[in-house]
């Protein structure tokens, strides 16, 4: 709409002035659920108030944070997974990895994402709050969720898969799925996603995979399909309960992991912006 003569156009950020912001990151704290394959998160208060007091009475506290790159809500870099020694694009892993990390395909090469996100809520599709542990999401599930929500996964955009698994966050033994399994896309669903060439795919579980009971992370075919073959980044351990409860199937997604140079993954705090409503 063209503004009236003498009236300046509204600045672009005004379109987001009334947006509801939904935080899609899990809070990071000692003892939170995580894969046993990665170093645990720890935060230590290195300096307390009163340890050093300046002449004007001021004091500062600070901490040391120790964490693996794949702990909490995080993004997998393309360097995270190889197959037969090869990374995405057929690049031999040994040529680009060293004790300092990866010279190519590290998380520092991830371009911050600001764009349309789509939620395919498979738990809602089956009219359950949480999918059963070990449930394998199929291409038929994904297509039915698209139809139910009236959205389509588009190339270069972001697709998130709702399983309801966020509800188990307070129970690490269940959330990690090491014995009981966890719901997620199977190999066929992973290929369905890859065929649609999104910029990234994300979900609520520690591994963006169908984890069968008792199998742990024995094989991760969706990681191979997305990271190695298709070059699609994965976002894991997302908190999607509030977004699913809103009923929104599409939204503006802002996602920028910490740019650890050469790392295979990094923590991220994704934000979903919905058109109206109070800030969440």
KEMAR-426966 format. One record per residue: residue in one letter; z, x, y of N, C-alpha, C in turn; residue number from 1. Coordinates in steps of 0.05 Angstrom, whole numbers. Example, Ala and Ser with C-alpha at 12.3 -4.5 7.8 and 13.67 -1.06 7.14 Angstrom:
2
aa	n.zz	n.xx	n.yy	ca.zz	ca.xx	ca.yy	c.zz	c.xx	c.yy	i
A	156	264	-114	156	246	-90	156	264	-66	1 .
S	142	257	-45	143	273	-21	157	258	1	2 .
***
This chain:
280
aa	n.zz	n.xx	n.yy	ca.zz	ca.xx	ca.yy	c.zz	c.xx	c.yy	i
X	0	17	-24	0	0	0	0	18	25	1 .
X	-19	14	43	-21	30	67	0	21	88	2 .
X	16	40	98	36	32	118	23	23	144	3 .
X	37	6	159	26	-3	185	22	20	204	4 .
X	4	17	223	-1	38	243	25	46	257	5 .
X	29	72	259	53	82	272	78	83	254	6 .
X	75	74	229	98	74	210	93	97	190	7 .
X	112	115	188	109	137	169	112	126	140	8 .
X	97	138	121	100	129	93	128	138	83	9 .
X	139	122	64	165	128	53	163	154	37	10 .
X	183	172	39	183	196	24	184	190	-6	11 .
X	172	206	-23	169	199	-52	196	196	-66	12 .
X	217	210	-56	243	208	-70	256	181	-66	13 .
X	247	166	-47	259	139	-42	253	121	-66	14 .
X	232	127	-81	225	110	-104	247	112	-125	15 .
X	263	134	-124	284	138	-144	312	132	-133	16 .
X	313	122	-108	339	119	-95	357	99	-110	17 .
X	346	79	-122	363	60	-137	363	64	-167	18 .
X	354	87	-176	351	92	-204	379	95	-217	19 .
X	381	86	-242	404	91	-258	400	117	-274	20 .
X	419	135	-272	416	161	-286	433	160	-312	21 .
X	420	164	-334	434	164	-360	434	192	-371	22 .
X	458	203	-375	461	230	-385	456	230	-416	23 .
X	438	247	-425	431	247	-453	442	272	-468	24 .
X	461	285	-455	473	309	-467	501	303	-479	25 .
X	507	315	-502	534	314	-512	552	334	-497	26 .
X	577	327	-493	595	345	-479	601	369	-498	27 .
X	602	393	-486	606	417	-501	636	425	-501	28 .
X	647	425	-525	676	433	-527	680	447	-554	29 .
X	701	462	-555	708	476	-580	713	456	-602	30 .
X	701	462	-626	704	444	-649	684	422	-651	31 .
X	665	421	-632	645	399	-634	627	403	-658	32 .
X	615	381	-668	597	384	-692	574	403	-686	33 .
X	568	419	-706	545	438	-703	536	447	-731	34 .
X	513	458	-732	503	469	-757	519	494	-764	35 .
X	526	497	-789	541	521	-797	523	546	-796	36 .
X	497	543	-792	478	565	-790	480	580	-763	37 .
X	495	569	-744	495	581	-717	523	588	-708	38 .
X	526	608	-690	552	615	-680	565	592	-665	39 .
X	591	588	-668	604	565	-655	608	569	-625	40 .
X	611	547	-612	616	547	-583	646	553	-578	41 .
X	651	571	-559	678	576	-551	678	580	-520	42 .
X	699	570	-508	703	576	-479	731	586	-475	43 .
X	734	609	-463	759	622	-458	764	625	-429	44 .
X	787	616	-419	794	620	-391	802	649	-387	45 .
X	784	664	-376	788	693	-373	808	699	-350	46 .
X	805	685	-328	823	689	-306	835	662	-297	47 .
X	861	660	-296	875	636	-288	883	637	-259	48 .
X	887	614	-247	898	614	-220	925	628	-219	49 .
X	928	646	-201	953	661	-199	951	689	-210	50 .
X	931	694	-228	927	721	-238	920	740	-215	51 .
X	905	730	-196	898	746	-173	899	727	-149	52 .
X	916	734	-130	920	718	-106	912	734	-82	53 .
X	892	724	-66	883	739	-43	904	737	-20	54 .
X	901	753	0	921	755	21	925	729	36	55 .
X	904	712	35	906	686	49	917	664	31	56 .
X	925	671	6	935	651	-13	915	639	-31	57 .
X	889	646	-28	869	635	-45	868	648	-73	58 .
X	860	633	-92	859	642	-120	835	629	-133	59 .
X	823	642	-153	800	631	-167	804	634	-197	60 .
X	795	615	-212	795	617	-241	766	618	-252	61 .
X	762	631	-274	736	632	-287	738	636	-317	62 .
X	716	632	-330	716	632	-359	694	650	-371	63 .
X	697	654	-397	676	666	-414	667	644	-433	64 .
X	641	640	-434	629	621	-453	613	636	-474	65 .
X	620	630	-499	606	642	-522	593	619	-538	66 .
X	567	621	-542	555	599	-557	529	608	-569	67 .
X	521	595	-591	494	599	-602	475	582	-585	68 .
X	450	589	-587	430	575	-571	423	547	-582	69 .
X	433	542	-607	426	516	-620	452	500	-625	70 .
X	471	502	-606	496	487	-608	498	467	-585	71 .
X	506	443	-592	506	422	-571	478	412	-567	72 .
X	473	397	-546	446	387	-540	429	411	-531	73 .
X	407	415	-545	392	440	-540	362	436	-546	74 .
X	346	455	-536	317	455	-541	310	478	-559	75 .
X	294	472	-580	284	493	-598	259	506	-585	76 .
X	260	532	-582	236	546	-573	216	549	-596	77 .
X	191	554	-590	171	557	-611	177	582	-628	78 .
X	193	601	-618	200	624	-634	221	619	-655	79 .
X	232	594	-655	255	588	-672	248	588	-702	80 .
X	224	580	-709	216	577	-737	190	592	-742	81 .
X	188	605	-765	163	617	-774	157	606	-802	82 .
X	132	610	-810	124	602	-837	107	624	-849	83 .
X	115	635	-872	101	658	-883	99	681	-863	84 .
X	120	684	-847	121	706	-828	106	701	-802	85 .
X	94	677	-799	78	672	-775	91	651	-757	86 .
X	90	657	-731	98	637	-711	75	620	-702	87 .
X	80	603	-683	59	586	-672	35	603	-663	88 .
X	11	593	-669	-13	607	-661	-21	629	-680	89 .
X	-7	631	-703	-13	652	-722	-2	679	-714	90 .
X	17	680	-696	27	706	-686	48	716	-706	91 .
X	45	741	-717	65	752	-735	92	755	-721	92 .
X	113	744	-733	139	745	-720	148	773	-715	93 .
X	143	791	-734	154	818	-731	142	833	-707	94 .
X	119	824	-697	107	838	-675	120	831	-648	95 .
X	134	809	-647	146	801	-621	176	798	-621	96 .
X	189	804	-644	218	802	-645	231	829	-645	97 .
X	254	830	-633	271	855	-633	300	846	-629	98 .
X	318	865	-629	346	858	-625	351	846	-597	99 .
X	332	849	-579	334	837	-552	322	809	-551	100 .
X	311	799	-573	299	772	-573	270	773	-578	101 .
X	255	753	-567	227	750	-572	211	756	-546	102 .
X	191	773	-549	174	780	-526	156	757	-519	103 .
X	151	739	-538	134	715	-534	147	692	-548	104 .
X	141	668	-538	149	642	-549	178	637	-548	105 .
X	193	652	-532	222	646	-528	226	622	-510	106 .
X	251	614	-508	256	589	-492	250	593	-463	107 .
X	249	618	-453	241	623	-425	213	615	-419	108 .
X	196	611	-440	168	603	-436	166	572	-435	109 .
X	188	558	-440	187	529	-439	184	520	-409	110 .
X	165	503	-404	161	492	-377	179	468	-373	111 .
X	197	468	-353	214	445	-349	198	419	-348	112 .
X	209	399	-362	194	374	-365	205	353	-346	113 .
X	187	341	-330	193	318	-314	170	299	-318	114 .
X	175	277	-331	154	258	-337	163	235	-354	115 .
X	144	219	-363	150	195	-379	163	202	-406	116 .
X	184	188	-412	196	190	-438	195	163	-452	117 .
X	192	163	-478	191	138	-494	213	140	-515	118 .
X	228	118	-519	248	116	-540	238	98	-562	119 .
X	235	109	-586	229	93	-609	255	89	-624	120 .
X	267	66	-621	294	60	-632	291	49	-660	121 .
X	294	66	-680	291	58	-708	315	42	-717	122 .
X	339	48	-707	362	33	-714	359	4	-705	123 .
X	350	0	-680	346	-27	-669	324	-41	-686	124 .
X	304	-27	-694	282	-38	-710	293	-51	-735	125 .
X	313	-38	-747	324	-48	-772	350	-64	-768	126 .
X	356	-70	-742	378	-88	-735	405	-77	-746	127 .
X	409	-50	-743	434	-38	-751	443	-20	-728	128 .
X	469	-16	-725	478	3	-704	472	32	-710	129 .
X	472	39	-735	467	67	-744	451	66	-769	130 .
X	430	82	-771	415	84	-796	432	97	-817	131 .
X	428	90	-842	444	102	-864	440	132	-865	132 .
X	461	146	-874	458	175	-878	436	180	-899	133 .
X	419	199	-893	397	205	-911	373	187	-909	134 .
X	372	169	-889	349	151	-886	325	167	-877	135 .
X	303	164	-890	278	178	-882	261	160	-864	136 .
X	257	168	-840	239	153	-821	211	159	-828	137 .
X	195	138	-830	167	140	-839	148	134	-816	138 .
X	122	140	-819	102	133	-799	102	102	-794	139 .
X	107	87	-815	108	58	-811	131	49	-793	140 .
X	154	63	-796	176	58	-778	169	63	-749	141 .
X	156	86	-744	149	94	-717	128	75	-705	142 .
X	109	67	-721	89	48	-710	101	21	-705	143 .
X	119	12	-722	133	-14	-718	151	-13	-693	144 .
X	164	10	-688	181	13	-665	164	13	-639	145 .
X	140	25	-640	122	24	-617	114	-5	-611	146 .
X	107	-20	-632	99	-48	-627	122	-65	-617	147 .
X	146	-61	-628	169	-76	-620	177	-71	-591	148 .
X	173	-46	-582	180	-39	-555	158	-43	-535	149 .
X	133	-46	-545	110	-49	-528	102	-23	-514	150 .
X	107	0	-527	100	26	-516	82	41	-535	151 .
X	70	62	-525	54	80	-542	61	109	-535	152 .
X	64	125	-556	69	153	-552	43	166	-542	153 .
X	44	178	-518	20	189	-506	20	220	-506	154 .
X	-4	232	-507	-5	261	-507	8	273	-483	155 .
X	22	295	-487	35	310	-465	60	297	-454	156 .
X	69	276	-466	94	263	-457	117	268	-477	157 .
X	139	255	-473	163	260	-489	169	235	-506	158 .
X	176	240	-532	183	218	-549	211	224	-561	159 .
X	229	205	-559	256	207	-570	259	186	-592	160 .
X	273	193	-613	276	175	-636	306	168	-638	161 .
X	311	142	-636	339	132	-638	346	125	-667	162 .
X	369	136	-675	379	131	-702	407	119	-702	163 .
X	420	119	-678	448	110	-676	468	132	-684	164 .
X	458	155	-692	475	176	-703	496	186	-683	165 .
X	491	182	-657	511	190	-636	538	178	-642	166 .
X	539	154	-655	564	141	-660	582	158	-679	167 .
X	571	177	-693	587	194	-711	595	220	-699	168 .
X	591	223	-673	597	249	-660	626	257	-663	169 .
X	645	238	-663	673	244	-665	682	252	-694	170 .
X	664	250	-713	670	257	-741	651	279	-750	171 .
X	658	304	-745	640	327	-751	631	327	-780	172 .
X	649	319	-799	641	320	-827	618	302	-833	173 .
X	617	279	-820	595	260	-823	571	269	-806	174 .
X	576	276	-781	554	282	-762	537	305	-772	175 .
X	549	326	-783	533	348	-792	515	342	-816	176 .
X	522	322	-832	505	314	-854	502	334	-876	177 .
X	520	353	-878	518	374	-898	521	363	-926	178 .
X	537	342	-930	540	331	-957	528	303	-959	179 .
X	532	286	-939	522	259	-940	494	255	-931	180 .
X	483	276	-918	456	274	-907	456	261	-879	181 .
X	433	260	-867	429	249	-840	402	236	-838	182 .
X	399	215	-822	373	202	-819	355	219	-801	183 .
X	329	217	-806	310	231	-789	282	229	-800	184 .
X	263	239	-785	235	237	-794	230	254	-818	185 .
X	216	243	-837	207	258	-860	181	273	-853	186 .
X	170	287	-873	146	303	-868	123	287	-857	187 .
X	119	263	-868	97	246	-860	101	237	-831	188 .
X	125	230	-824	131	222	-796	128	245	-777	189 .
X	135	269	-786	131	293	-770	101	297	-764	190 .
X	84	293	-783	56	296	-779	45	273	-760	191 .
X	56	249	-763	49	227	-745	55	235	-716	192 .
X	78	247	-712	85	256	-685	66	278	-675	193 .
X	61	297	-692	43	320	-685	15	310	-677	194 .
X	6	290	-692	-21	279	-686	-23	267	-659	195 .
X	-1	258	-648	-1	246	-621	4	266	-599	196 .
X	8	291	-605	11	314	-587	29	309	-563	197 .
X	54	300	-567	72	298	-545	80	326	-536	198 .
X	92	328	-512	101	354	-502	126	362	-517	199 .
X	142	342	-525	167	348	-539	176	323	-554	200 .
X	193	328	-575	204	306	-590	234	311	-594	201 .
X	250	290	-592	278	294	-594	293	272	-608	202 .
X	317	278	-616	334	259	-631	363	265	-629	203 .
X	379	250	-643	408	251	-641	422	270	-661	204 .
X	408	277	-682	421	293	-703	418	323	-698	205 .
X	434	338	-713	434	367	-710	406	379	-716	206 .
X	394	369	-737	367	377	-744	349	353	-742	207 .
X	327	356	-728	307	334	-724	291	332	-750	208 .
X	304	322	-771	293	321	-798	307	299	-813	209 .
X	294	290	-834	307	274	-855	323	294	-872	210 .
X	349	291	-873	366	308	-889	377	291	-912	211 .
X	368	296	-936	377	281	-960	405	289	-967	212 .
X	421	270	-978	448	276	-986	450	301	-1005	213 .
X	468	319	-998	472	343	-1014	452	365	-1011	214 .
X	432	361	-994	411	381	-990	417	401	-967	215 .
X	433	392	-948	437	409	-925	410	415	-912	216 .
X	407	439	-901	383	446	-887	365	464	-906	217 .
X	363	455	-931	348	471	-951	319	475	-942	218 .
X	306	454	-933	279	457	-923	277	440	-897	219 .
X	260	449	-879	257	435	-853	227	432	-847	220 .
X	214	414	-862	184	412	-858	176	402	-831	221 .
X	192	385	-818	184	375	-791	185	397	-771	222 .
X	204	415	-774	205	439	-756	180	455	-759	223 .
X	172	459	-784	147	475	-788	123	461	-775	224 .
X	121	434	-780	98	420	-769	97	420	-739	225 .
X	120	415	-726	121	413	-697	121	440	-683	226 .
X	139	458	-691	141	483	-677	119	503	-684	227 .
X	114	507	-710	96	527	-719	67	518	-717	228 .
X	61	495	-728	33	486	-729	23	472	-703	229 .
X	40	456	-691	31	440	-668	40	451	-641	230 .
X	60	469	-640	69	479	-615	84	458	-598	231 .
X	99	441	-611	114	420	-598	144	426	-599	232 .
X	157	428	-576	185	434	-576	202	411	-586	233 .
X	225	417	-597	244	397	-608	270	398	-592	234 .
X	281	374	-586	307	372	-573	326	359	-593	235 .
X	349	371	-598	367	362	-619	395	356	-607	236 .
X	410	340	-623	438	333	-616	439	318	-589	237 .
X	420	301	-584	420	285	-560	439	262	-562	238 .
X	449	253	-539	467	229	-538	450	206	-528	239 .
X	442	188	-547	423	167	-540	435	139	-540	240 .
X	461	137	-545	473	110	-548	470	94	-522	241 .
X	476	106	-499	475	90	-474	446	83	-467	242 .
X	427	101	-472	399	95	-467	390	73	-486	243 .
X	397	74	-511	389	52	-530	402	26	-521	244 .
X	427	26	-513	440	2	-505	428	-11	-480	245 .
X	415	5	-463	402	-5	-439	377	-22	-446	246 .
X	367	-18	-470	342	-32	-478	317	-21	-467	247 .
X	319	2	-452	295	14	-440	279	29	-461	248 .
X	254	23	-462	236	37	-481	221	60	-468	249 .
X	219	59	-441	206	81	-427	222	87	-401	250 .
X	220	112	-392	237	121	-370	226	147	-360	251 .
X	237	156	-338	231	183	-328	251	202	-340	252 .
X	241	223	-354	258	243	-367	256	269	-352	253 .
X	280	280	-346	282	307	-333	296	325	-353	254 .
X	283	347	-361	294	364	-382	287	393	-376	255 .
X	307	410	-372	303	438	-367	325	454	-380	256 .
X	318	468	-403	338	484	-416	344	510	-400	257 .
X	367	522	-405	373	547	-392	352	568	-400	258 .
X	342	584	-381	320	603	-388	330	629	-399	259 .
X	343	629	-422	352	654	-435	327	669	-444	260 .
X	322	692	-432	298	707	-438	298	716	-468	261 .
X	277	709	-482	273	717	-510	289	702	-530	262 .
X	304	681	-522	321	666	-540	304	645	-556	263 .
X	314	638	-579	301	618	-596	309	589	-589	264 .
X	328	586	-571	336	559	-562	357	562	-540	265 .
X	363	540	-527	382	541	-505	393	513	-500	266 .
X	418	512	-490	430	486	-483	414	472	-461	267 .
X	416	446	-461	401	430	-441	417	405	-434	268 .
X	414	395	-410	426	369	-403	404	350	-394	269 .
X	392	336	-413	370	318	-406	381	294	-390	270 .
X	365	284	-372	372	260	-356	349	240	-358	271 .
X	356	215	-364	337	193	-363	342	177	-338	272 .
X	321	172	-323	323	155	-299	310	128	-304	273 .
X	326	107	-301	316	80	-305	312	67	-278	274 .
X	294	49	-275	285	39	-249	307	27	-231	275 .
X	326	13	-243	346	-1	-226	373	1	-239	276 .
X	394	-5	-223	421	-6	-234	438	16	-223	277 .
X	464	15	-226	483	35	-216	480	61	-232	278 .
X	487	83	-220	487	109	-233	507	109	-256	279 .
X	497	118	-280	515	119	-303	529	145	-304	280 .
***
